[in-house]
Amino acid sequence: MPLTNFGSILKFAEDLETQDHEFYLTASQNPKCTAQTQLFEAFASDLKKNQKVIQRIRRENVTEMILEPVEGLTRSEFCVDLASAKDLDEVSILENARQREDRAKRYYQKAAEQIKAQPEVARGLKQIAKKRDAHLEKLQEFV
C-alpha cells in the first residue's frame, strides 16, 4: 500500500515506533536477555520520545498535510515479518532488534527524502533516523 501523503507517512512512522517500543519492553523482560535489559529499556524510552516527536510534527505541520503529494514510498518495503521477543532466545532477539532498527532507519531516510519540500518535517525524520542508526551501533557490541 503506497504512502501518498504527509499524514500517511507520519501515521506509519508512529506505528513503527509503537511496534518497536512494545518489542523492546518485552525483550527487556525476557530472562534470556539479562545482559541487554538496560539497553532494551533505553531503546524503549527513546522510541517513546520518537512517538512524541512524530506527534508534534504532525500537530505543528497540519496545514502542510494536503499540499505535497508523495510518490515512490510504500509500506511493503518496510513491512517485515518480525517475531515477538517473548519466546525468542538472546541471539534471535538481537537479530530481530537489528532488523527493526535497520528497517526504521531506512524508512525515515527515505521518508525524509520524499518530504524534503517540508524542511522541518524532513529534519525531524532525519533526526529519528540518526537515533535508529545509533541503536544499530550499540547492538553491534553484542555480536
Sequence and secondary structure as in RCSB ss.txt:
>XXXX:A:sequence
MPLTNFGSILKFAEDLETQDHEFYLTASQNPKCTAQTQLFEAFASDLKKNQKVIQRIRRENVTEMILEPVEGLTR
SEFCVDLASAKDLDEVSILENARQREDRAKRYYQKAAEQIKAQPEVARGLKQIAKKRDAHLEKLQEFV
>XXXX:A:secstr
 B  SHHHHHHHHHHHHHHHHHHHHHHHT GGGGGGHHHHHHHHHHHHHHHHHHHHHHHHTGGGTTT    S BG
GGG      SSS  HHHHHHHHHHHHHHHHHHHHHHHHHTTTSHHHHHHHHHHHHHHHHHHHHHHTT 
